[in-house]
Amino acid sequence: MTRSFRIGQIVPSSNTTMETEIPAMLRAREAVEPERFTFHSSRMRMKKVTREELAAMDDESDRCALELSDAAVDVMGYACLVAIMSRGAGYHRDSQARLHGVTRDNGHPTPIVSSAGALTDGLGVLGAKRVAIITPYMKPLTQMVIDYIEAEGIQVVDSIALEIPDNLEVGRRDPLLLRDIVKRLDLTNADAVVLSACVQMPSLASIQAVEDALGLPVVSAATCTTYQILKSLGLKPLVPDAGRLLDGSYCN
């Protein structure tokens, strides 16, 4: 009998990519593995990517976790990396523990995966100690992302901030543009590349091509989140053409 899993997603109200790229990866996995997935979302209000809106949005995450636990989902992914990172070093651990508590108290204890924690954990799985990153954020928010990653013991050797404040505009970007943007990064000392340090900036269509061109592992917040979702479900972290982290090499 084929097992089916319910994937819950806690999503900023203006996010249009979390519900496309993560389902796309898991649908691609369905072509090579037996498990099947359904997707269920709850939204937090956020339009502009500012520190104030991010904090107000994060305050709504408990409600979202409660709503999704009513549906008895098997795992929840918290979609906004910078909302977590803007609240201070290591905050993803506090957030995940609190949201898990909400689901437990509602009678459906559920694993919580945050894109912020998934990104740093995914880089750790790859053994990457030095990375270069691309973000859509303004420079001050990009610096917060850099500080957060570095607090987890990973050095950011170079970065590009595209400085797009409107979250809808971020979601409309052509992911193929990243194939040229990545050429502006200094990768001399990099062990890996974060092609999109944001689950809203589309990148999936370029992950494998950029990795093949560079010869370095290439991840995004979305591919790392997918890896952790699969691991939390006890499933093989395998997605075709989504980069080294998801090629089946890192199953333990």
WOSULRA-V248252 format. One record per backbone hydrogen bond with DSSP energy under -1.0 kcal/mol. CO is the residue of the C=O (numbers start at 1). NH is the residue of the N-H. Records with the same first field share a line. If there is no record, write none. Layout:
BEGIN
CO = NH ; NH
END
This chain:
BEGIN
3 = 36
5 = 38
6 = 74 ; 75
7 = 40
8 = 77
9 = 42
10 = 79
11 = 44
12 = 15
17 = 20 ; 21
20 = 24
21 = 25
22 = 26
23 = 27
24 = 28
25 = 29
26 = 30
28 = 31
29 = 32 ; 33
36 = 5
38 = 7
40 = 9
42 = 11
44 = 13
47 = 167
48 = 50
50 = 54
51 = 55
52 = 56
53 = 57
54 = 58
55 = 59
57 = 60
58 = 61
60 = 64
61 = 65
62 = 66
63 = 67
64 = 68
65 = 69
66 = 70
68 = 73
69 = 72
75 = 8
76 = 113
77 = 10
78 = 115
80 = 84
81 = 85
82 = 86
84 = 87
85 = 88
88 = 91
90 = 93
91 = 95
92 = 96
93 = 97
94 = 98
95 = 99
96 = 100
97 = 101
98 = 102
99 = 103
100 = 104
101 = 105
102 = 106
103 = 108
104 = 107
111 = 76
113 = 78
114 = 118
115 = 119
116 = 120
117 = 121
118 = 122
119 = 123
120 = 124
121 = 125
122 = 126
123 = 128
124 = 127
129 = 155
130 = 191 ; 192
131 = 157
132 = 194
133 = 160
134 = 197
135 = 162
136 = 164
137 = 163
138 = 142
139 = 143
140 = 144
141 = 145
142 = 146
143 = 147
144 = 148
145 = 149
146 = 150
147 = 151
149 = 154
150 = 153
155 = 131
158 = 133
160 = 135
165 = 49
166 = 170
167 = 171
168 = 172
170 = 173
174 = 177
175 = 178
176 = 179
177 = 180 ; 181
178 = 182
180 = 183
181 = 184
182 = 185
187 = 190
192 = 132
193 = 219
194 = 134
196 = 198 ; 221
203 = 206
206 = 210
207 = 211
208 = 212
209 = 213
210 = 214
211 = 215
217 = 193
219 = 195
220 = 224
221 = 225
222 = 226
223 = 227
224 = 228
225 = 229
226 = 230
227 = 231
228 = 232
229 = 233
230 = 235
231 = 234
236 = 238
243 = 246
244 = 247
246 = 239
END
